[in-house]
Amino acid sequence: MMGLVNRAKASDAELLRAAACDPEAFGVFYDRFEADVLAYFWRRTRRADVSADLAGEVFATALECASRFDPQVGTARSWLYGIVRHQMADAWEHGRVESRARERLGIEPLVVSDESIERIEQLDAVQSGVLGFLDELPEDQRLAVAGRIIDERDYAELASSLACSQSVLRQRVSRGLRGLRERIQEAS
């Protein structure tokens, strides 16, 4: 079992491996990603309650599947965002948020308070400054940066969906990130 000090210093992959026998390790993993996951869902749904439900199901699924995480395949972050994208796609397809993983784990339905709703909406406000700059990029760069950096899609999948080669996609991402850096520096 990891000690408290080690949990704080552990990599995301180490936390996932330890989660089966150390629930607090998963708690640290959750704390690292909660705000990002909530903001992701908020940007797509504009509903704090739905965002909270989706995030709850994502983390319940991640807890259930933590032992199957394979660091040889990718990072813990990309693994988690695979679950995020899957939950979002399911919600759009079925018109509702699934709760299967939460039910299997015996997690009570989420109660979203006014304070929680405000906190979720503020996550977007914090991130919207940089994301606002993203909207100023040329469309090809914006789509490339959003797909690769925000949605964490791999280059092969993203290049295919944008109908370009991986090398062209890498150039678009690079140029887009450079453009974002310049805009951020100008605003500072």
N, C-alpha and C positions, 0 to 999 in steps of 0.2 A: 504494500500500500504506500502511496506517495505521502510524504510529509507535507504540512501546510506550506512551508517555504518552497519546496520543490514544485508544488502545484502552480505557484505564481510564475515560476521560471520555466515550467515545462512547455514544450512545443504543443501545438494543437494536436498533432498526431499522437504524442505521448498521452495527452489528456483523454483522447478517444480510446486508446488502448486500455487505460486505467479505469475507464467509466464502468466497466462491468463489475468490478469489485470495490470501486470507490466513487459513490455518487457525487461527492463533493468535487471530484475531478471534472465530471460532466458539468457541474455548476460553474466552474471556472471557464470551461469552453463556452457555455451558454452566455456568460457575462461578456465574453470577448466579441460575440457575434450578434447579440440580441438587437442592439440599436441598428446595425446595418441591415439585418433581415427585416425588421419592422419598417425601416425607411424604404427598402426595396418594394415591399408590398404596398405601402402608403402611396408611393409614386405611381403604382399601377392601378390601384383601386380607388384612391382618394376617400377611403372609408377606414377610420381608425379601428372600429369594431371588427371589420373583416380582416384587416391587417393583423390584429392581435390574434384572431382565430387561426389564420393561416400560419403565423409564426409559431403558435402553440403546437399545431400539428407537425410543422417542420421539425421542431426540437424534440417532440415525442418520437417521431420517426427516426431522427438522428440517434436518440438514446437507444431505441430498439435495435438499430443497425450498427451501432458503434463498433461492435466486435468484428464486423465485416469490412470496416474501413481498411483499405490497403494503400499504404504510403507509396508503394511501387507504381501505382496507377496514377496518382496525382496528389495534390495537396489536400489537407483537411478542409480548407476553405472552398476549393473547387468541388469537393465531394458534397459539402453542405449545400452549396449553391445548385448542385444537381438536384438535390431534394427540393430546394426552394422552387426551382423552375418546374419540377414535376408537380408540386402542389398548386402552383399558379395555373398551370395548364389544366389540371384536373378541375380546379374551381371554375375556370372559364368554360370548360366542356360540360360540366354537370350543373352549372349555375348555382353552386353552393360550395361551402367549405366542408371537406370531409373531416371526420373526427375518429376514424378507425384506430389510428395508433394511440390516441389519447384514451379511447375506450378500452383498448387491450391493456394499457398500463394502469387503468383505473384512475386516470386524472380527471378531476371534476371539470365541468364546462367553465370556461373563462367568464369572469364577471369584469367588464370593462367600466371603470369609474370615469367620471368627468376628468379627474386629474390624469388618468392614464391616457385618455383621448387627447388631452392637451399635450402631454409629453410626446405622444406619437406624432402629432401634427408639428411639433417643434423640431423633431428629428429632420423633417423635410426642410424646414426653414434653415437649419444649420447647413445642410448639404446643398440647398438650392443656390447658394452663391456660386459655388463652383459649377454646379449643373447648369446654371444660367449661362455661364460662359460656354458650356458645351453646345447650347443652342445657337451660338454665334458662329460656330465652325461651319465650313462648307458641308453639305449633306453627306458626301461620301466619307469625309473624316469623322463627322458626328456619328454616323452609323457604325463605323469601324471602332471608334473609341468606346461608344456605349456598349456594343456587343462584346468587345474583348475585355474591357476594364470593369464596367458596371455589371454586365450580365455574366462575365467570366466564361464566355464560350471559347472553345478551343479554335485555333486558327483554321483547321481543316473544315470544321462545321460552319464557321462564320463565313469563310471565303466562298464556300458552296452556296450558302443562302444569299450572299451579296453578289453572286455571279462574277467573281474575280479570282485571280490566283492568290495563293498564300503570300507570295512575295509582294504583290500589289497591296494586299491587305496590310501587311507589316509596314509598308511605306505610309499608308493612310493613317494607321495607328500612330506611327512615329511623328508624322507631320501634325496630326491632331493633338497629340500630347504636347508637342512643342508650342503649338498655338495656344493651348490652355495655359501653359506656363507663362507665356508672354502676357496673356490677358490678366492672369493673377498678379503678376509683377506690376503691371500698369495700374491695377486697382489698389495695390498696397501703398 
